[in-house]
């Protein structure tokens, strides 16, 4: 089992920045990839960014150039740097981990609110 704990959300003005963190614990050696999803009110949960254990990132087209995902394997932590925030980025951001058998684990979510 893998446990995920997110931190770093909050209220920020449009154009500002935030850095989200997600610390994994438990069977961390089984983690193949980690990522961030977000869910706005009334909408589905969508992938924002994902990074493999080897450090290869992928991004949703809507966030390319503004979001940067990174990970520290020694700390079992993944980060999401969010720049040039827009009101449309307002959502609950969820950390996700995927093990080698493609089982998914989720954090409790952290709220990001962007005011215009």
WOHURA-V299910 format. One record per backbone hydrogen bond with DSSP energy under -0.5 kcal/mol. NH is the residue of the N-H (numbers start at 1). CO is the residue of the C=O. E is the energy in kcal/mol with one decimal. If there is no record, write none. Layout:
BEGIN
nh/co/e
NH/CO/E
NH/CO/E
END
This chain:
BEGIN
nh/co/e
3/25/-2.6
5/23/-1.9
7/21/-2.1
10/111/-1.0
12/113/-2.7
14/115/-2.6
15/85/-3.0
16/13/-2.2
18/82/-2.2
20/80/-2.7
21/7/-2.8
22/78/-1.9
23/5/-2.5
24/76/-3.2
25/3/-2.2
27/1/-3.4
28/26/-2.1
30/27/-1.6
31/28/-1.6
32/98/-3.2
33/98/-1.7
34/51/-2.5
35/96/-2.7
36/49/-2.9
37/94/-2.8
38/46/-2.4
39/92/-2.2
43/40/-2.3
46/38/-2.7
46/44/-0.5
48/36/-3.1
49/36/-1.7
50/58/-2.3
51/34/-3.2
52/56/-2.0
53/32/-2.2
55/52/-1.9
57/55/-0.6
58/50/-2.4
60/48/-2.6
63/60/-1.7
64/60/-0.9
66/63/-2.2
67/63/-2.2
68/81/-2.4
70/79/-1.8
72/77/-3.1
73/71/-0.6
75/72/-0.7
76/72/-0.8
77/72/-1.9
78/22/-2.3
79/70/-3.2
80/20/-2.4
81/68/-3.0
82/18/-3.4
82/80/-0.6
83/66/-2.3
83/81/-0.6
84/15/-0.6
85/16/-2.4
89/86/-2.7
90/87/-1.8
91/112/-2.0
92/39/-2.3
93/91/-0.6
93/110/-3.1
94/37/-2.8
94/92/-0.5
96/35/-2.8
97/105/-1.9
98/33/-2.8
99/103/-2.3
100/30/-1.2
102/99/-2.3
105/97/-2.5
107/95/-2.1
110/93/-2.1
112/91/-2.8
113/10/-2.8
115/12/-2.4
115/113/-0.6
END
